[in-house]
Amino acid sequence: MQAKHIALDPTAVTLELLMMSRDGKISPAVAGYFDHLPVGVQRNRRQGIAPIKTPEDAAGYDGAFVTIKALLRDMHRRGITLLPGTDDATGLSVHRELQIYAEAGLPVADVLKIGTLGPEQYMHRDQSYGSVEKGKYADFVLLDGNPLEDLSAIHRMAMVVKGGTVYFPSEIWGEVGVKPFAEPPKVVAPAAAAKPVALMGGSGAEAHEDFAF
C-alpha cells in the first residue's frame, strides 16, 4: 500500500459498532450523540451485534478493536492515505469515524485534513475542493465550536454551503427525527461602510454569533 499509494477506507466506526456493542449498553459508536437519535435507533444501539456469549468473547473483541486503532495509527505514520467512510446510514457515523482516528493517536489537525482536503487530493480534485482558497468552490461548513480543541464540534454543524446553496442542518435533522446539534447562525447584511466578511471552513471552522456576506 505504501509503495503503490493505495488508500484505505477503514470503516472503523462500523467495526466499532460490530465489535464493541453490548446488550443493554449504549454503543460507543453513538455514545457522543445518543440523546439526539430517534427512539427506535436508540433501542437498536443498546443491542449487541457480534455473538458475545462469554466474558472471554467480550475481552477478545475489546482487544481486537485496540489492535485496529494501533493499525490505523501505524498506517498514518507510514504515509498511507486514510479515506473516512462508513457502512452506517445515519450520516453522523462519519463524524465518529474521524473521532476514532484521533483516539487512535492521530493529531487532530491531521484528522481534520483526512475529512476535508485529503480525499480531494487522492481523487485529484484538490484544485477545486477540499480547502478554502481563492479560485476554489466555496463549499464549506460552519461549526459551533473549534474542532482543534474539541473534535466533537464536528457534530455541531450550524450551516453548510454546497454548490452555492445554504443549508441549516437544524432544519433538516428535525425532519428525520434527530434532535438538532446547533442553532443556525444569525445572518445579517453588512453595513454599507463595513468590509464584507466571508466565513468558511476548510479543515475547520470557528463559531461566531453574526455573519456578514
VEXDREN-2710 file (C-alpha; in Angstrom, 1 decimal):
% VEXDREN-2710
k/r/px/py/pz
1/MET/0.0/0.0/0.0
2/GLN/2.9/2.3/0.7
3/ALA/4.7/1.6/-2.5
4/LYS/1.7/1.8/-4.8
5/HIS/0.0/4.6/-3.0
6/ILE/-3.1/2.6/-2.3
7/ALA/-5.6/4.3/0.1
8/LEU/-7.8/2.6/2.7
9/ASP/-11.4/3.3/3.8
10/PRO/-11.2/1.6/7.2
11/THR/-14.9/2.0/8.2
12/ALA/-13.6/1.9/11.7
13/VAL/-16.9/3.1/13.2
14/THR/-18.6/0.1/11.6
15/LEU/-16.1/-2.2/13.2
16/GLU/-16.6/-0.4/16.5
17/LEU/-20.4/-0.9/16.2
18/LEU/-19.9/-4.6/15.4
19/MET/-17.2/-5.4/18.0
20/MET/-17.9/-3.0/20.9
21/SER/-21.8/-3.0/21.2
22/ARG/-23.1/-4.9/24.2
23/ASP/-26.7/-5.7/25.1
24/GLY/-28.2/-3.2/27.5
25/LYS/-25.4/-0.6/27.0
26/ILE/-25.1/2.4/24.7
27/SER/-22.7/1.5/21.9
28/PRO/-19.6/3.7/22.0
29/ALA/-20.1/4.2/18.3
30/VAL/-23.1/6.5/19.1
31/ALA/-22.4/7.5/22.7
32/GLY/-21.4/11.0/21.8
33/TYR/-24.8/11.8/20.2
34/PHE/-27.1/9.1/21.6
35/ASP/-29.6/11.6/23.0
36/HIS/-30.0/13.2/19.6
37/LEU/-31.2/9.9/17.9
38/PRO/-34.8/8.8/17.4
39/VAL/-36.1/6.3/19.9
40/GLY/-36.0/3.4/17.5
41/VAL/-32.4/4.0/16.7
42/GLN/-31.5/4.4/20.4
43/ARG/-33.1/1.0/21.0
44/ASN/-31.0/-0.6/18.3
45/ARG/-27.8/1.0/19.6
46/ARG/-28.4/-0.7/23.0
47/GLN/-28.1/-4.1/21.5
48/GLY/-25.1/-6.3/20.8
49/ILE/-24.3/-7.4/17.3
50/ALA/-21.4/-9.8/17.4
51/PRO/-22.0/-13.2/19.0
52/ILE/-20.7/-12.5/22.5
53/LYS/-21.5/-15.3/24.9
54/THR/-18.8/-15.2/27.5
55/PRO/-16.5/-12.6/29.2
56/GLU/-13.7/-14.1/27.2
57/ASP/-15.6/-13.3/23.9
58/ALA/-16.1/-9.7/25.1
59/ALA/-12.4/-9.3/26.0
60/GLY/-11.4/-10.7/22.6
61/TYR/-13.4/-8.1/20.8
62/ASP/-12.2/-5.4/23.1
63/GLY/-8.6/-6.3/22.4
64/ALA/-9.2/-6.6/18.7
65/PHE/-10.5/-3.1/18.4
66/VAL/-7.4/-1.8/20.3
67/THR/-5.4/-3.5/17.6
68/ILE/-7.5/-1.8/14.9
69/LYS/-6.7/1.6/16.4
70/ALA/-3.0/0.7/16.6
71/LEU/-3.1/-0.3/12.9
72/LEU/-4.7/3.0/11.9
73/ARG/-2.0/4.9/13.8
74/ASP/0.7/2.9/12.2
75/MET/-0.7/3.3/8.7
76/HIS/-0.9/7.0/9.1
77/ARG/2.6/7.1/10.4
78/ARG/3.7/5.3/7.2
79/GLY/2.0/7.8/5.0
80/ILE/-0.8/5.6/3.8
81/THR/-3.9/7.6/2.9
82/LEU/-7.0/7.0/5.0
83/LEU/-10.3/7.9/3.5
84/PRO/-13.1/8.3/6.1
85/GLY/-16.2/6.2/5.3
86/THR/-18.8/4.1/6.9
87/ASP/-21.4/1.4/6.1
88/ASP/-23.9/3.0/8.5
89/ALA/-26.8/5.0/7.2
90/THR/-27.2/7.6/9.9
91/GLY/-24.8/10.2/8.4
92/LEU/-23.4/11.0/11.8
93/SER/-21.2/8.0/11.8
94/VAL/-18.7/9.6/9.5
95/HIS/-18.0/12.1/12.3
96/ARG/-17.5/9.3/14.7
97/GLU/-15.1/7.7/12.2
98/LEU/-12.9/10.8/12.4
99/GLN/-13.1/10.7/16.2
100/ILE/-11.8/7.2/16.3
101/TYR/-8.7/8.3/14.3
102/ALA/-8.0/10.9/16.9
103/GLU/-8.5/8.3/19.7
104/ALA/-6.0/6.1/17.8
105/GLY/-3.4/8.8/18.2
106/LEU/-3.5/10.7/15.0
107/PRO/-3.1/14.5/15.5
108/VAL/-6.4/16.3/15.4
109/ALA/-5.2/18.6/12.6
110/ASP/-4.3/15.6/10.5
111/VAL/-7.7/14.1/11.3
112/LEU/-9.5/17.2/10.0
113/LYS/-7.4/17.1/6.9
114/ILE/-8.4/13.5/6.4
115/GLY/-12.0/14.6/6.5
116/THR/-11.6/17.5/4.1
117/LEU/-8.6/18.1/1.8
118/GLY/-7.2/14.5/1.9
119/PRO/-9.9/12.8/-0.1
120/GLU/-9.9/15.5/-2.7
121/GLN/-6.1/15.2/-3.1
122/TYR/-6.4/11.5/-3.6
123/MET/-9.1/11.9/-6.2
124/HIS/-7.2/14.7/-7.9
125/ARG/-9.9/17.3/-7.2
126/ASP/-8.0/19.5/-4.8
127/GLN/-7.6/22.3/-7.3
128/SER/-11.3/22.9/-6.8
129/TYR/-12.4/21.4/-3.5
130/GLY/-11.1/20.4/0.0
131/SER/-9.9/23.8/1.4
132/VAL/-10.9/27.4/1.5
133/GLU/-8.7/29.2/-1.0
134/LYS/-9.1/31.7/-3.8
135/GLY/-10.2/30.1/-7.0
136/LYS/-11.9/27.1/-5.3
137/TYR/-15.6/26.3/-5.0
138/ALA/-17.0/27.8/-1.8
139/ASP/-18.2/24.5/-0.3
140/PHE/-17.8/24.7/3.5
141/VAL/-19.3/24.0/6.9
142/LEU/-19.7/26.3/9.8
143/LEU/-19.2/24.6/13.2
144/ASP/-20.4/25.7/16.6
145/GLY/-17.0/25.2/18.2
146/ASN/-13.4/24.7/17.4
147/PRO/-12.7/21.1/16.4
148/LEU/-9.0/21.6/17.1
149/GLU/-9.9/22.0/20.8
150/ASP/-12.9/19.7/20.9
151/LEU/-13.3/17.3/18.0
152/SER/-16.9/16.6/18.9
153/ALA/-17.6/20.1/17.4
154/ILE/-17.8/18.4/14.0
155/HIS/-21.2/17.1/15.0
156/ARG/-22.4/20.7/15.7
157/MET/-22.8/21.9/12.1
158/ALA/-24.6/25.2/12.2
159/MET/-24.6/25.9/8.5
160/VAL/-23.5/24.1/5.3
161/VAL/-22.8/25.7/1.9
162/LYS/-22.8/23.3/-1.0
163/GLY/-23.0/24.3/-4.7
164/GLY/-24.0/27.8/-3.8
165/THR/-26.9/26.7/-1.7
166/VAL/-27.0/27.4/2.1
167/TYR/-28.4/24.7/4.3
168/PHE/-29.2/24.8/8.0
169/PRO/-28.8/21.3/9.5
170/SER/-31.1/22.1/12.4
171/GLU/-34.0/22.3/9.9
172/ILE/-33.1/19.1/8.2
173/TRP/-32.4/17.0/11.3
174/GLY/-35.9/17.8/12.7
175/GLU/-37.5/16.3/9.6
176/VAL/-35.8/12.9/10.2
177/GLY/-36.4/12.7/13.9
178/VAL/-32.9/13.8/15.0
179/LYS/-32.5/16.4/17.7
180/PRO/-30.5/19.3/16.2
181/PHE/-27.0/19.8/17.4
182/ALA/-26.6/23.5/16.8
183/GLU/-28.8/26.5/16.1
184/PRO/-28.4/28.2/12.7
185/PRO/-26.2/31.3/12.7
186/LYS/-27.7/34.8/12.6
187/VAL/-27.1/36.1/9.1
188/VAL/-27.0/39.9/8.8
189/ALA/-26.4/42.3/5.9
190/PRO/-23.1/44.2/6.3
191/ALA/-23.2/47.9/6.9
192/ALA/-22.5/50.0/3.8
193/ALA/-19.2/51.1/5.2
194/ALA/-18.2/47.7/6.6
195/LYS/-15.8/45.4/4.9
196/PRO/-17.7/42.2/3.9
197/VAL/-16.6/39.1/5.8
198/ALA/-16.7/35.6/4.3
199/LEU/-16.6/32.8/6.9
200/MET/-15.7/29.5/5.5
201/GLY/-14.5/26.2/6.9
202/GLY/-11.9/24.1/5.1
203/SER/-10.0/22.0/7.6
204/GLY/-12.0/23.5/10.5
205/ALA/-14.2/26.5/11.4
206/GLU/-14.9/28.6/14.4
207/ALA/-18.3/29.7/15.7
208/HIS/-19.4/33.3/15.5
209/GLU/-22.7/35.0/16.5
210/ASP/-23.2/37.2/13.5
211/PHE/-22.2/36.6/9.9
212/ALA/-21.9/39.1/7.0
213/PHE/-21.6/38.0/3.4
END
